[in-house]
């Protein structure tokens, strides 16, 4: 699967593409979970990931705390019915704003599964929201040495990316989802106060990182909750654009870049995202999972925002390797010319889950291998498709 040695390193390949120039081949992103790496049937895929895949790799730098507040986290089991479920109370204790707690329910037998039920989220009432908005904030501490060690450890195997706080994107996940979007309309003073305070804190932290000589790629996982069906364009322009642009401007002042993770119907927002100075976005889901027409996205923003994704791995459980190869070929034809593109699956870990039954997992593995092989076959520059 690995083929001949590549002429560029993964770091060079990604950065060349991100500069809207053509590398030696289209970057191919792929990561899987630690437990999946231990399965013998995934040996070839693991070898590809370790030797040839081109990934943005997360490393630590800033402790963003609880919405930018220093905090102590604890949890306790409040109910456990073996074979059925376990309930956990999770608590953040902050000096500036007091305590915030959530309650989650986890089903047996996979108590550590990433999907679970929230019975109560950390921000459940407008009084809790007001406490969060009124808390004093200062620039967050960061560990430049830890960041530099992470970059050194990655070496030439990818591009280091660290997180920047996205207050609204975090809030809509950590707050009462029935209420939080309504607060934007019913409690605008509290909500604007919260966003002004937290985004100013994020901006000031980014600028301090620049003064310390850190010029990273930053990553956020937020905008998918701030577009339809959650929010429309008018709300986006009021509650997202000005605050995100303020932070993005700071990122560019220090020489950094910002890559946004955004599932769903992002097509109608790509131009606006570019206008608020996003440098890259993924995973650009096609229908029915999203609404992205990759060729049109390339035409609209492809010369100033790196595009990554568009291979619908949610379908890897049912589709054929031949279909995967065609999806890869079409994506490369649509977005790879001129650089500014990387292949990426639209679902987490390309659908590889070691807890799946063996037949289903084997089928997904066949499709992931088809994704890799097609990327290597069709992705060599200059593109000839």
N, C-alpha and C positions, 0 to 999 in steps of 0.2 A: 504493500500500500504506500510506503514512504517514497519509493522511486529514487530518482537521482538527487544528489545533494543540491540544495537551493543556493542561488548566487547571492541572495540577500538574507540577512537575519530577520527573525520575526519583528524585532524592534524597527529595523530599517524599513521593512515592508509596510508596517502599519503607519509609520510616520510619513513615508512617501505618499501613501494613499491619502492620509489626512491633510497633506499639503496640496492635494488635487493634482498630483502627478502620477504617472503610471509606474508602479513597481515591476519586479520581474514576473509576478503573478498576483492574482486577486488574493488578498488575505482571507484565510478560512478560519473563522472562530469556532471553537468547540471546547466546552468544559463539561465534566460530569462529576457526580458526587464521590466523596472519598470511599464510601462503602461499595459503590459500583466498580471502582478501580480494582478491587480485590477479586472480581469474578474472572475465571480463566477465559470465558468466551469473549471477554472484552479486551483481550491482550493486544490485538492489532489496533484497536481504537485508542487505547492508552498509549501505545507506542507513538501513534500519530500525534496525540496531544502533547506528549513530552518532547517530541523531536521537531515537528513541523507546524503544528497549529499556531495561529497568530491571535493572541488574546490580550485584551485589557485586563490586567490582574490587580485586584484590590489589595491595598496595603493601608496600614494605620498611620495616622498623623495627629489629627485633632480629636480630643475627647469632647464631643458635643453635649454630653450629659443628657438631661431631660429637657428638651426644647431650649437648649443653651444654658440651663441651670445646673450647677453642681448638685449631684444627687447620690444617694445610697439606695441600692436596689436590693429587695429581699422578696422571697415568696414562701408560701406555706400551703400545704395540702389541707383543705377544709372539709373535704368529703372524698371518700374512696370506696367504691363498690366494685370489688374484684370481678373481672369479666364483663363489666358494663362501662363504667366511666370513673374519672377522677376529676375533682374540681380544685382549682388552685387560685389563691388570692395572691396577686402581684402588687408590690408597693414600691413607689419611688418617694423617697423623703428628700425634700429640698429645704435649704435654709431660707431662701428668699420667698417661697410661695407655699410652704407647707407640704402636706402629704397628698399623693394622688394614688388611687388604687384601681385595679381591674380584677375581674373574676373570669377565668376561662375553664371550659369543660373539654376533657380529652377522652376519646373513646379507646377502650381496649380492643385489640391487643397492641396497637401501635400508639402508645402514649406520647411518643416523641414525633409523631407525624406532623408535618408543617401545616396541615389543615386542621383546625379545631374551632370550637364554638366560643365566641365572646358572649358572656352573659352580661358583663359590664365593662365598658372601656374606661380608660384613665380619666378622660375629660367627659363627664356625664351631664353636668349642669352648667348653666350660664354663670353661676357663681364661681365654679372651678375655672371656667374660661376667663373670667375677669381676674382671678388671682394670677393666672398665667400671664395675662396681658400686662398687668401692673407691676410685675416683678422687675427689680433692677437688674441690668445685664451689663457685663463688660466683655471685652475680647476674650475668647477662649484660649486656653493654653494648648500648645502643640508640641510634639516631640520630633524635632528636626532630625535627630540622630536615628530614631526608629524609622523615619521615612527614608533616610539615606541608606540604612541597612537593607530595607525592603527593596529599594531600587537596585542595590548591588546584588542581592540574592536573585532577583529576576534576571539580571544580566541582559543578554540579547534575546531572551525567550519571549519577550512581549513588551507591553507598555504599562508602566505603573499608573494606577489610578486610585485616588483617595477620595473620601466623601466630603461633600460640603452640605451643611444643614439646609434643608428645604422646609421651612416651617409650616407652610400650608399643606404641602404634600404629606408631611408627617402627621399634622393635626387631623386630617380627614380620615386617617387610618386609626389614630389613637383616641379619637373622640366618638361620642354617640353619633352614629352615622345617620340616624333619623333626624337629629337636631342640627348638626354642625353646618350643613349647607344652608339651612334656614337662618342660622345666626348671621350669615353674610348679608341677608336682607333685613332681618329684624333688629340686629345689634351691630350696625356698621361701625359705630365709634369704638366699641370694644375690639372688634375684629381688626380694624385698621391700626389701632394702637398696638395690638399683638404683632401684626405683620411688620409694622415700622420698626418696632423694637428688636424683633428677632432677626430680621433681614439686615438691619444696620449692624447688629452683632456679627452676623456671618460676613458681611462686607469688611468690617474692621479686622476680623480674624484673618481673612484672606490677604488683606494688605500687609498685616504683620508677618504672615508667612513669606510674602515677597521680600520684605525687608531682611528676612533671615536667609534669603537666597534660595527659597523653595519655589519652583515654578511648575507645579504638577498639572496633570490632567485631573479634573474633578468629575465625580459621578454623582448623579441623583436618580432616584427611583420615585418620581412624584407625579409627573404630568399626566399619566394615564388616569389619575383620579380627578383631574381638573379640566377634562374635555368631555364631550357627550359620552354616555348619557348623564353624567354628573353635572357638568356645567357647559353653558353655551358661550358663544363668542363675547357677548356683552359682559358677562361675569368674568370671563378670562381676562378681558382687557382691563377691568378694574382691579381684580384681586390677584392676578398672576403677573401680567406683563410688567408693570412698573417695578415691582419688587424683585422679580427675577432679573430684569435688565440691570438694576443697581448692582446686584451681586456679580452678574456676568461682566459688567464693565470693570469691576475690581479684579476679576480673574484675568482679564486681558491686560490690565495695567501691569500686573506682575509677570506677564508672559505665559500664563497658564491657559488651559482650554477646558471646556465643559461638555461632557457627553451625557445625554439624557436617555433614560430608559422609559419608553412610553408605549404600552400595549394599546390596542383598540383603534378607535376611529380618529386617527391623527391627521388624515390627509388634508382636511380643511384648515389645519392649524400649522402646517409646516412652514409656510411663509412667515406667519407671525412669530414662530419660534426662531426662525433665522433673524428676524428683525430685532428680537430681544437678545441676539448675539449668542445663541447656542452654536457650538462648533460641530456637534455630531448628535445623531439620534439613532435609536434602535428599539424594537426589532422590525418596525414597518410591516405590520401584519396585513396580508391580503384578505379579501373576503373568504369565508364568512366571519373570520375572527376579528378583522379590522376592515378598513376601507381603502388601503393604500394601493394605488396604481404606481408601480415602481418607475416605469418610464416617465410618467407625468411628474412624479416627485423629483426625478433627476432633472427634468427640464426646468422645474420651478426653483429648486434650491441646490441642485447638485454641484454647482460650482463654488459654493461657499458654506455648505454644511455636509459633513461626511455622513453617508447613508449606509446603514448596516442591517442586514437581515433578509426578510421576505421569504424565507423557506419555511412553510407551515408544518413544523414538526408535530403539532397537535394531531396531524393526520398520519403520522408515521405508524400508528397502531393498525391502520386499515389499508393504506395505500401500497403501491408496489415500488420496488427499486427503480423501475423504468419511469414511473411518474416523478420520483424524486430527481432523477437525472434530468428530466425535462424542465422541472422547476428551477434547478440550478442553472441550466443552460439559458433559460429565459431571463433569469435575474441578472446573469452576467452580461447578456446582450443588452439589457435595458439600462444598466447602471454602471458597469465597469469602465467603459471607454472614458479616457481622460483622468482616471483615478477617482478618488473620493468615495470609494465603495469597498465594503468587505462583506463576504458571505457570512450569514449568521442564521441559526434556526430561531423560530419565533417562540418556541416553548422552552422552559427551563430544562437544561441538561439533555436537550434533544429528545425528551420523552423517556430516557433511560432510567428505569426505576428497578433496583434489584429485588423489590418485593412483588413484582409482577409474576404471573405464572410463566413457566419456562418457554412455552410456545409463543406467547405474546412478546416476551422479551427478545426471543430469537428473531422474530419478525421485525421488531424495531431496530435491532442491531444491523440486520441486513440493509435497512433503509438508511441508517447513519453511515454505514460503509459506502453506500451508493452516493450519499451527499459528499463525502470526502473525495471519493474517486472522481466524481463529476467535476468537483471544484478544481482538482489538480489537472484534469484533462482539458477542460474548457477555459480555465482561468489564466492561461499563460498569455502575457502581453508580447506583441500587440494582439488584441482580441480579434479573432477571425471566425465569426459566427454569422 
